[in-house]
């Protein structure tokens, strides 16, 4: 290296450089939190998630012509996979109008063995349903704790190599742990505190959004 290319920095320049590095590190999470995603550690997670759900429903759901069916998928026999049933049980404590139905809870979970039958029942009993599916998911380590709302069907069981029918016109997915290795064990060893916090954020966001349809 040519020694003439060396440059000395003032203390102020070094501090500014360090600040930029710290800022860029902080942006990594912000970059993950796109317009359809929040993180459970965000103090505004509930209100921000409500806004996302509201925007998605306004674009696709017609409350005057469709019944909203919320399917909470999962099982209470696995900590990570209990996200859906926890949300279903929390939502069961709220009163919604007759056009909103919540299916799947800790007492009556919807999982791999009965999902297809539940979907057949919905098709028979509801002439024009709009299905919102909720389930836990696995992904990258820097995304654990994120909650996303996406158009189109959910693909339950894909993280553990199960071939289940796609569910929903819209879906909410809570990323509870990392994927790529021993997924069953990873789901079972997921921290309960994370799942409970995530279920509270999702259920509260849904409650505040759905109660607007009661008016």
C-alpha positions as CSV (number, residue, x, y, z in Angstrom):
1,X,0.0,0.0,0.0
2,X,1.2,3.5,-0.8
3,X,1.7,5.3,2.5
4,X,0.4,8.5,0.9
5,X,-3.0,7.0,0.7
6,X,-3.3,6.9,4.5
7,X,-5.5,9.6,5.9
8,X,-5.8,10.8,9.5
9,X,-9.3,11.5,10.9
10,X,-10.3,14.1,13.4
11,X,-12.2,13.0,16.5
12,X,-15.4,14.4,15.2
13,X,-15.1,12.5,11.9
14,X,-14.5,9.3,13.9
15,X,-17.5,9.8,16.0
16,X,-19.7,10.5,13.0
17,X,-18.4,7.4,11.3
18,X,-19.2,5.3,14.4
19,X,-22.7,6.8,14.5
20,X,-23.3,5.9,10.9
21,X,-22.2,2.3,11.6
22,X,-24.5,2.0,14.6
23,X,-27.3,3.5,12.6
24,X,-26.8,1.0,9.8
25,X,-26.9,-1.9,12.3
26,X,-30.2,-0.6,13.6
27,X,-31.7,-0.4,10.2
28,X,-31.4,-4.2,9.7
29,X,-34.5,-4.8,11.7
30,X,-36.3,-1.8,10.1
31,X,-35.6,-3.3,6.7
32,X,-37.3,-6.5,7.8
33,X,-40.3,-4.6,9.0
34,X,-41.9,-3.9,5.6
35,X,-45.3,-2.4,5.2
36,X,-47.0,-5.7,5.9
37,X,-44.9,-6.7,8.9
38,X,-44.3,-5.7,12.5
39,X,-42.1,-7.0,15.3
40,X,-43.3,-7.9,18.8
41,X,-40.7,-5.7,20.4
42,X,-42.1,-2.6,18.7
43,X,-44.0,-0.5,21.3
44,X,-46.5,0.3,18.5
45,X,-46.9,-3.3,17.3
46,X,-50.6,-3.5,18.1
47,X,-51.6,-0.3,16.5
48,X,-49.3,-0.8,13.5
49,X,-50.6,-4.3,12.9
50,X,-54.2,-3.1,13.2
51,X,-53.4,-0.6,10.4
52,X,-52.0,-3.3,8.2
53,X,-54.9,-5.6,8.8
54,X,-57.4,-2.8,8.1
55,X,-55.7,-2.0,4.8
56,X,-55.6,-5.6,3.7
57,X,-59.3,-6.2,4.6
58,X,-60.4,-3.0,2.9
59,X,-58.9,-4.1,-0.3
60,X,-60.4,-7.6,-0.4
61,X,-63.2,-8.1,2.2
62,X,-66.8,-7.0,1.7
63,X,-68.5,-7.1,5.2
64,X,-72.0,-6.6,3.6
65,X,-71.7,-9.6,1.3
66,X,-69.2,-11.9,2.9
67,X,-68.9,-13.7,6.2
68,X,-65.4,-13.4,7.8
69,X,-64.1,-16.8,8.9
70,X,-61.0,-16.6,11.1
71,X,-59.2,-20.0,11.1
72,X,-56.6,-20.2,13.9
73,X,-54.4,-23.2,13.0
74,X,-52.1,-25.2,15.3
75,X,-52.0,-27.4,18.3
76,X,-51.5,-27.0,22.1
77,X,-49.2,-30.0,22.1
78,X,-46.3,-28.0,20.7
79,X,-45.3,-24.6,22.2
80,X,-44.4,-22.9,18.9
81,X,-47.4,-24.4,17.1
82,X,-49.8,-23.2,19.9
83,X,-49.9,-19.6,18.5
84,X,-53.0,-20.2,16.5
85,X,-55.1,-21.9,19.2
86,X,-54.0,-19.2,21.8
87,X,-55.2,-16.5,19.4
88,X,-58.5,-18.3,18.8
89,X,-59.1,-18.7,22.6
90,X,-58.4,-15.0,23.2
91,X,-60.7,-13.9,20.3
92,X,-63.5,-16.2,21.7
93,X,-63.7,-13.9,24.7
94,X,-64.7,-11.0,22.5
95,X,-68.2,-10.4,21.0
96,X,-68.4,-9.9,17.3
97,X,-71.4,-9.7,15.0
98,X,-72.9,-12.8,13.4
99,X,-71.0,-12.4,10.2
100,X,-67.7,-13.0,12.0
101,X,-66.8,-16.6,13.1
102,X,-63.6,-17.7,14.9
103,X,-62.6,-21.3,14.5
104,X,-59.7,-23.0,16.3
105,X,-58.9,-22.7,20.0
106,X,-57.0,-24.4,22.8
107,X,-60.1,-26.5,23.6
108,X,-60.9,-27.2,19.9
109,X,-57.8,-26.9,17.8
110,X,-57.6,-27.0,14.0
111,X,-54.5,-29.0,13.0
112,X,-53.2,-31.4,10.4
113,X,-55.6,-34.2,11.1
114,X,-58.8,-32.2,10.9
115,X,-58.0,-29.2,8.7
116,X,-59.3,-30.6,5.5
117,X,-62.6,-31.6,7.2
118,X,-63.0,-28.1,8.7
119,X,-62.5,-26.5,5.3
120,X,-65.2,-28.8,3.8
121,X,-67.6,-27.8,6.6
122,X,-66.9,-24.1,5.9
123,X,-67.7,-24.6,2.2
124,X,-71.0,-26.3,3.1
125,X,-72.1,-23.9,5.8
126,X,-71.0,-20.5,4.5
127,X,-72.1,-19.5,1.0
128,X,-69.6,-16.7,0.5
129,X,-66.9,-16.8,3.1
130,X,-63.8,-14.7,3.3
131,X,-61.2,-16.7,5.2
132,X,-58.4,-15.2,7.3
133,X,-56.0,-17.9,8.3
134,X,-53.6,-17.6,11.2
135,X,-50.6,-19.8,12.0
136,X,-47.1,-20.0,13.4
137,X,-44.1,-20.2,11.0
138,X,-40.4,-20.8,11.0
139,X,-37.8,-18.7,9.2
140,X,-34.5,-16.8,9.5
141,X,-33.1,-16.0,12.9
142,X,-33.2,-12.2,12.4
143,X,-36.9,-12.4,11.6
144,X,-38.0,-14.3,14.7
145,X,-40.6,-12.3,16.5
146,X,-42.0,-10.8,13.4
147,X,-45.7,-10.9,12.4
148,X,-46.7,-10.6,8.7
149,X,-50.0,-10.1,7.0
150,X,-50.1,-11.3,3.4
151,X,-52.6,-11.7,0.6
152,X,-53.5,-15.2,-0.6
153,X,-53.6,-18.6,1.2
154,X,-51.5,-19.8,4.0
155,X,-49.6,-23.1,3.5
156,X,-49.8,-24.8,6.9
157,X,-47.3,-27.5,7.6
158,X,-44.8,-26.4,5.0
159,X,-42.2,-25.7,7.6
160,X,-42.4,-29.3,8.8
161,X,-42.8,-30.9,5.4
162,X,-46.5,-31.6,5.7
163,X,-48.7,-31.6,2.6
164,X,-51.8,-29.8,3.7
165,X,-54.3,-27.8,1.7
166,X,-53.7,-24.0,1.3
167,X,-56.0,-22.0,3.6
168,X,-57.4,-18.4,3.3
169,X,-57.8,-15.4,1.1
170,X,-55.6,-13.5,3.6
171,X,-53.3,-14.8,6.2
172,X,-51.4,-13.7,9.3
173,X,-48.1,-15.5,10.1
174,X,-46.1,-15.3,13.3
175,X,-42.5,-16.3,13.0
176,X,-41.7,-18.1,16.3
177,X,-38.4,-19.8,15.6
178,X,-35.7,-20.6,13.1
179,X,-36.1,-23.1,10.3
180,X,-33.7,-25.5,8.5
181,X,-33.0,-28.1,11.1
182,X,-35.2,-30.5,13.2
183,X,-38.3,-28.4,12.8
184,X,-40.5,-30.5,15.1
185,X,-38.0,-30.1,17.9
186,X,-37.6,-26.4,17.2
187,X,-41.3,-25.8,17.4
188,X,-41.5,-27.8,20.7
189,X,-38.6,-25.9,22.2
190,X,-39.9,-22.4,21.3
191,X,-40.1,-20.0,24.2
192,X,-43.6,-19.8,25.6
193,X,-43.1,-16.1,26.5
194,X,-42.6,-15.2,22.8
195,X,-45.7,-17.1,21.7
196,X,-47.9,-15.5,24.4
197,X,-46.6,-12.0,23.6
198,X,-47.2,-12.6,19.9
199,X,-50.7,-14.0,20.4
200,X,-51.6,-11.0,22.5
201,X,-50.5,-8.6,19.8
202,X,-52.3,-10.4,17.1
203,X,-55.6,-10.9,19.0
204,X,-55.7,-7.3,20.3
205,X,-55.0,-5.9,16.8
206,X,-57.8,-8.1,15.3
207,X,-60.2,-7.2,18.1
208,X,-59.7,-3.4,17.6
209,X,-60.1,-3.9,13.8
210,X,-63.1,-6.2,13.8
211,X,-65.1,-4.4,16.4
212,X,-65.5,-1.6,13.7
213,X,-67.8,-4.1,11.9
214,X,-70.1,-4.3,14.9
215,X,-71.3,-0.8,14.4
